[in-house]
Amino acid sequence: MKFTLSEWIILAVVGSVHFCSAICISLQAPFYPEEAEKKGCTATEYGFVFGSFELVTFISSPVFGSLVQKVGLKYMLVIGIVLNALSTIAFGYLTYIDERNIFLLLSLCLRVLESLGATGAMVATFSLTAISFPESVASTFSALEVCYGMGYIVGPTLGALLFEVGGFSLPFVVMGVVTLGMSFLVCILIKKGVPSPTKANAKVTHLMSVPTVLVNSIATVITATAMGYYSATLEPHIRGFGLSSVEVGFVFIITGGTYALIAPVIGYVCDTGLNPKKIMIIGTILTVISYSLVGPAPFMPIEKYGRTVLILRCLTVFFGT
C-alpha cells in the first residue's frame, strides 16, 4: 500500500511508541530479580511485581478505551508516554532503598504506574492506527507487532549492557529519558485535529459471549503468560550457569526475536488460507514441550546445568513462542 507523508509519520510515531513500551516492559528482566533478592524479597514477591504490569493492563484497557473519546487520542498518547517515562526513571532509584517492605511496595506502585502509562499510550496508538489506515489495518498492525517484538529484543539486551556499565539506575534513567523524548515528538508530529474513534455499541461482556472471540482471548492470555513467565523466573533459574548480565540479556533475546520474526509470517499464512485454529493448537503443543525442556520437567531425562544444555533448552523457547 502507498502511504502519504503524514501517514508515514503516524506509522513511525506509533511504531516507536510500541518499541519503547516493549523495552520498558522487558528492561529489568536480567537483573531486577537479583537486586530484589538482595533486599530480602522472595521469587513470589518480585514475580508479582512483574505480573502486576499485565494485570493492570487487563483491568485498565477497557477503561482507557472508553476514556479515549473524552480525552482525545493525542492527549491520551502524550499523557501515557510521560507517565510511563517518569515511572521508569523513578524505578531506577529503588536500588537506594534498603528496607525490604518499602522496596517491594514502591516497586509495585511504580510498576502499576508504568503499566497505566503504557496501556493508555498503546490504546491510543491502536485507535490512531485503525483511524489512519482503514484500508490496511492488518498490514499496519503487523508492522506494530514487529516493533513491539523488536522492543522485547532490545530491552533485556540494552538493560544488561547499561547495567554492566553504570549499575541498576542507568538502564531506567536512559530509557526513561528516551521515552520522555517520544512525548515531544508526538506533540510536534501528530496533528492536533486527529479524530477520536466513534463510540462502540458492543460491551466487553457481549463480545466475550461470542465463542470465537472468547477462544481467541484465552489464547492471547496463554501466549502473554508464556512470554511473561520468563521475566520473573528465567534469570534466577539460569543463575547457576555463571552467566554475566550481558549473557543473560542475550538469552532473553530468543523470545522477543521469535515474536518479531514469526508474527508477520503467521499472519501471512493465516491470510493465505491456513486455518488459524490449527496454528493455535500447534503453538500450544510447542509451548508445553518448551516449558518441559526449559525446566526441565521431572520426567525429562535432562541434566539441569551445563552451557550446552542451557542453549538446547532455551532454543525450545523459540519454537514454543
Disulfide bonds with the S-S distance in Angstrom:
none
